[in-house]
Amino acid sequence: MRTRRLGNSDMDLTPIGVGAWAMGGGGWAFAWGPQDDEDSIRAIRKALDAGINWIDTAAVYGLGHSEEVVARALDGVANQPHVFTKCARIWNARGEIGKSLKADSIRREAEGSLRRLRREVIDLYQIHWPEPDEDLEEGWSTLAELQREGKVRWIGVSNCSAAQMQRAERIAPVTSLQPPYSMLAREVEAETLPFAGKQGIGVIVYSPMRNGLLSGGMTRERVAALPEDDFRRNRPDFQEPRLSRNLELVEGLRAIGRRHGRTPGEVAIAWTLRHPAVTAAIVGMRSARQVDGVLGAAEFRLSLAEEAEIEALLAVQTAPIS
């Protein structure tokens, strides 16, 4: 499987990595509903066996549970992947999520992640959200200190604007950016991705299938049956009138994928990887079956004609609703 160097790091990443957001399970503010930990573990191991060499998680996913599942999955694995996690989201005993970029908080979070992941060092430690904005410099300075101390190897940001990355780079180099990017979320194309490309900042995009909506497995019936604690129930893209348009887009992607024996999800992921600033894409996988539906994106590339075909589909999808 081909690899690309991530920013200024020494890590060569496969085009897709395992996203562990949903593996956090149910019962928290941004859950995807209940999950089977054993299914998650099988998914991680199958992905690693297929050659994927990195996993992205966060402390807040399942309020620590996702990191614990990742640790279980990696127990005894001979060729350990790169493991990425994030800070700046905290929670209290009632499970209420807060925001902090204070130095003492980030240090506690780093120690907690190291303990849950059962690792001596974190390969890539990222600010999850740059909030509160006025504390960004304090938070980034703390990540740079953790890097110098050897607790983390490389440091990056997630959900940051170009201006925020500029502020961070005055303190220490930014290895990577993790932005949301998909056919249905293209805002970062205007300034953020060009800035990262110009500065040599690696980009690992998240939600390339828009929370599973572009996977090819989503239907109106499945959306209606989402668990009560699945945060996607309240997302506009999963509600009418957008839902019907989005499902029509998926059928267009399905037609393109069929020519190559690829799923709509693999087409959607490949579309994000076409951007010259993008190093790799985070792909959620919660079962071995789901791994089978996305692995092809690691090698599949769209032709220029197919990119134009998708742009035409998106023009219809984004036209005003009369």
C-alpha distance (Angstrom), angle and dihedral (degrees) to the residues before:
residue distance angle dihedral
M1 . . .
R2 3.80 . .
T3 3.81 118.7 .
R4 3.80 138.5 -158.9
R5 3.79 129.4 -151.7
L6 3.82 113.0 -110.5
G7 3.80 109.5 -128.9
N8 3.79 114.6 -73.7
S9 3.82 93.1 -18.3
D10 3.80 130.2 104.9
M11 3.84 91.0 -122.6
D12 3.78 120.0 114.0
L13 3.81 106.5 -161.2
T14 3.77 131.2 -158.0
P15 3.83 111.7 -120.0
I16 3.80 91.6 -103.2
G17 3.79 131.2 34.3
V18 3.79 134.7 -168.6
G19 3.81 113.4 -90.0
A20 3.80 112.7 -152.5
W21 3.82 101.5 -172.0
A22 3.81 96.5 110.4
M23 3.81 90.8 41.7
G24 3.79 87.0 75.2
G25 3.82 87.2 82.0
G26 3.77 129.5 -144.9
G27 3.77 135.4 -44.1
W28 3.81 102.5 62.9
A29 3.80 134.4 93.3
F30 3.82 98.7 -93.2
A31 3.79 99.9 30.0
W32 3.79 125.0 144.7
G33 3.78 90.6 -145.4
P34 3.83 127.6 -90.5
Q35 3.81 116.5 -26.5
D36 3.79 134.2 -163.2
D37 3.81 107.4 -120.8
E38 3.80 91.8 -155.2
D39 3.81 90.2 55.2
S40 3.81 89.2 50.3
I41 3.79 91.5 50.5
R42 3.80 92.1 49.1
A43 3.81 89.5 49.6
I44 3.81 92.6 52.7
R45 3.79 93.2 47.7
K46 3.79 93.3 46.9
A47 3.80 90.6 50.7
L48 3.81 91.3 49.9
D49 3.80 91.4 47.6
A50 3.81 87.9 53.8
G51 3.81 90.7 55.8
I52 3.81 104.9 -95.4
N53 3.80 106.8 145.2
W54 3.81 107.7 -168.1
I55 3.80 142.0 52.5
D56 3.80 128.2 -160.7
T57 3.79 122.1 -156.1
A58 3.82 137.8 146.3
A59 3.77 136.5 -140.6
V60 3.80 92.4 -118.8
Y61 3.83 95.0 54.6
G62 3.78 101.5 108.4
L63 3.82 87.8 -12.9
G64 3.79 91.5 -77.8
H65 3.80 97.9 -29.3
S66 3.81 97.0 105.0
E67 3.80 91.7 56.5
E68 3.80 89.4 50.7
V69 3.82 91.6 51.3
V70 3.81 90.3 50.2
A71 3.80 90.1 51.8
R72 3.80 91.3 51.4
A73 3.78 91.5 48.9
L74 3.82 92.3 51.6
D75 3.79 95.4 46.6
G76 3.80 107.1 120.8
V77 3.82 95.2 1.1
A78 3.80 108.1 145.3
N79 3.80 99.1 -152.5
Q80 3.76 103.8 45.6
P81 3.83 116.4 -152.7
H82 3.77 125.8 -137.2
V83 3.81 108.8 -87.5
F84 3.80 121.0 -149.7
T85 3.80 126.6 -172.1
K86 3.79 139.1 165.5
C87 3.80 144.3 -130.7
A88 3.83 139.3 -163.9
R89 3.81 96.6 78.9
I90 3.81 115.2 93.6
W91 3.79 134.2 173.8
N92 3.79 139.0 -158.2
A93 3.80 133.1 -135.7
R94 3.82 90.4 -81.6
G95 3.81 91.4 55.0
E96 3.80 93.5 -109.8
I97 3.80 110.4 152.6
G98 3.79 121.1 -133.5
K99 3.79 138.2 179.1
S100 3.78 126.5 -116.4
L101 3.79 137.6 161.7
K102 3.79 94.6 169.0
A103 3.78 115.4 132.7
D104 3.80 97.2 -122.6
S105 3.80 91.4 48.6
I106 3.80 93.9 50.6
R107 3.79 91.2 48.8
R108 3.82 90.5 52.6
E109 3.80 90.0 47.3
A110 3.81 92.3 50.7
E111 3.80 91.7 51.4
G112 3.80 90.3 47.8
S113 3.80 92.3 50.9
L114 3.80 92.5 47.7
R115 3.79 89.5 51.7
R116 3.81 95.6 47.3
L117 3.80 93.1 43.9
R118 3.83 90.9 45.4
R119 3.78 91.0 -134.3
E120 3.77 134.0 132.4
V121 3.80 93.6 -144.4
I122 3.80 136.2 18.9
D123 3.81 113.0 -130.3
L124 3.81 95.5 -148.6
Y125 3.80 122.7 10.8
Q126 3.80 115.5 -168.1
I127 3.78 138.4 -170.6
H128 3.80 100.1 -120.0
W129 3.81 97.0 -155.4
P130 3.83 125.6 1.4
E131 3.78 92.7 -125.9
P132 2.96 132.9 169.4
D133 3.80 86.0 30.8
E134 3.81 93.2 -153.5
D135 3.82 89.6 62.1
L136 3.81 96.1 51.4
E137 3.81 93.9 104.8
E138 3.81 92.2 50.0
G139 3.77 91.6 49.0
W140 3.79 95.2 46.6
S141 3.80 91.9 46.3
T142 3.80 88.2 54.7
L143 3.82 92.3 51.8
A144 3.81 88.7 50.9
E145 3.82 89.3 52.1
L146 3.81 91.3 50.1
Q147 3.80 88.4 51.8
R148 3.80 92.4 51.5
E149 3.81 89.4 48.4
G150 3.81 91.1 53.7
K151 3.81 97.2 -117.5
V152 3.81 90.8 116.8
R153 3.79 128.1 25.7
W154 3.81 101.2 -152.6
I155 3.79 134.6 9.4
G156 3.78 131.8 -143.4
V157 3.77 145.1 160.2
S158 3.77 135.7 -120.9
N159 3.81 128.8 -154.1
C160 3.81 92.4 7.3
S161 3.79 126.3 146.1
A162 3.80 123.8 -131.5
A163 3.81 89.6 -103.1
Q164 3.80 91.8 52.6
M165 3.80 91.5 49.4
Q166 3.80 89.0 51.4
R167 3.80 89.4 55.4
A168 3.79 91.7 48.5
E169 3.80 93.4 48.7
R170 3.80 90.5 59.0
I171 3.81 85.9 67.0
A172 3.82 104.2 35.4
P173 3.82 137.0 -18.4
V174 3.80 116.1 -82.1
T175 3.80 109.0 -131.0
S176 3.79 96.7 -170.4
L177 3.77 148.3 0.9
Q178 3.79 124.5 -146.4
P179 3.83 110.6 -160.5
P180 3.81 131.8 165.1
Y181 3.79 108.0 -103.1
S182 3.77 132.6 167.7
M183 3.80 140.7 122.6
L184 3.81 86.6 -83.2
A185 3.82 95.6 46.2
R186 3.80 111.9 45.1
E187 3.80 101.5 146.9
V188 3.83 93.5 114.0
E189 3.81 91.6 62.3
A190 3.81 92.0 77.4
E191 3.82 102.4 60.6
T192 3.80 113.5 -22.0
L193 3.80 101.5 63.4
P194 3.83 94.0 41.3
F195 3.81 90.1 51.2
A196 3.81 92.1 49.5
G197 3.79 91.0 48.2
K198 3.80 92.9 49.5
Q199 3.81 92.7 48.1
G200 3.81 95.3 45.0
I201 3.81 92.0 -116.5
G202 3.80 112.0 155.9
V203 3.81 115.9 -122.5
I204 3.79 124.8 -148.4
V205 3.79 107.6 179.0
Y206 3.78 123.9 -150.4
S207 3.80 131.8 -149.1
P208 3.83 94.6 21.8
M209 3.83 87.4 163.2
R210 3.83 92.0 45.3
N211 3.81 95.9 -112.3
G212 3.80 92.3 -42.4
L213 3.79 95.5 -51.2
L214 3.82 92.3 116.6
S215 3.81 95.4 40.9
G216 3.78 94.7 98.7
G217 3.77 92.4 -120.7
M218 3.81 97.6 85.2
T219 3.80 120.0 101.0
R220 3.79 134.8 167.6
E221 3.80 88.3 -103.3
R222 3.78 92.5 51.8
V223 3.80 91.8 47.8
A224 3.82 90.1 50.5
A225 3.81 89.8 50.7
L226 3.82 96.8 50.2
P227 3.82 111.1 130.8
E228 3.78 117.3 -96.4
D229 3.81 91.2 -111.9
D230 3.82 94.1 50.5
F231 3.80 104.0 113.4
R232 3.81 91.1 -150.9
R233 3.81 91.0 74.6
N234 3.81 88.5 76.7
R235 3.80 98.0 43.8
P236 3.85 114.1 109.6
D237 3.80 91.7 -134.0
F238 3.81 88.7 62.6
Q239 3.80 92.8 49.4
E240 3.78 133.2 70.3
P241 2.95 135.6 -59.5
R242 3.81 90.1 25.5
L243 3.79 95.8 43.7
S244 3.82 94.9 65.9
R245 3.79 92.0 48.4
N246 3.77 92.0 47.5
L247 3.80 92.3 50.9
E248 3.82 89.2 49.8
L249 3.80 88.2 53.5
V250 3.80 89.5 52.3
E251 3.81 89.8 56.1
G252 3.79 88.6 55.2
L253 3.80 89.8 51.0
R254 3.79 89.5 47.5
A255 3.80 90.3 56.8
I256 3.81 91.2 52.2
G257 3.78 92.7 46.1
R258 3.80 93.1 48.6
R259 3.80 89.9 65.6
H260 3.79 89.5 62.1
G261 3.79 102.3 30.6
R262 3.82 90.4 -105.6
T263 3.79 131.7 134.0
P264 3.83 124.0 -118.9
G265 3.79 87.1 -109.0
E266 3.79 91.9 56.6
V267 3.81 89.6 50.3
A268 3.82 90.2 50.3
I269 3.81 92.4 49.6
A270 3.81 92.6 45.7
W271 3.81 88.3 52.3
T272 3.82 90.4 60.9
L273 3.80 92.0 45.7
R274 3.81 90.6 56.1
H275 3.82 90.4 73.6
P276 3.83 109.8 98.9
A277 3.81 93.3 -136.9
V278 3.82 94.2 54.4
T279 3.79 116.4 96.2
A280 3.80 98.9 -179.5
A281 3.80 144.3 -25.5
I282 3.80 131.3 -117.2
V283 3.79 109.7 -131.3
G284 3.79 123.6 -167.7
M285 3.80 113.8 -130.2
R286 3.81 121.3 177.2
S287 3.80 101.5 165.0
A288 3.78 140.0 22.2
R289 3.81 88.3 -106.5
Q290 3.79 91.4 57.4
V291 3.80 90.0 51.0
D292 3.80 88.6 58.5
G293 3.81 89.7 54.1
V294 3.80 96.1 56.4
L295 3.81 108.8 27.9
G296 3.79 93.2 89.6
A297 3.80 90.4 66.0
A298 3.80 89.0 73.9
E299 3.81 90.9 72.7
F300 3.83 104.6 17.5
R301 3.79 116.8 101.9
L302 3.78 128.2 -176.1
S303 3.78 121.7 -124.6
L304 3.79 120.0 -124.1
A305 3.81 88.4 -108.0
E306 3.81 90.5 53.7
E307 3.79 91.4 48.3
A308 3.81 88.1 54.3
E309 3.78 90.0 47.5
I310 3.78 90.1 54.5
E311 3.80 91.7 48.2
A312 3.81 87.9 55.8
L313 3.81 90.2 50.7
L314 3.79 90.4 49.8
A315 3.81 92.0 49.7
V316 3.79 88.9 59.3
Q317 3.80 92.0 42.3
T318 3.83 93.1 54.1
A319 3.83 98.1 40.4
P320 3.82 114.6 120.0
I321 3.79 114.7 -87.6
S322 3.81 110.0 -119.6
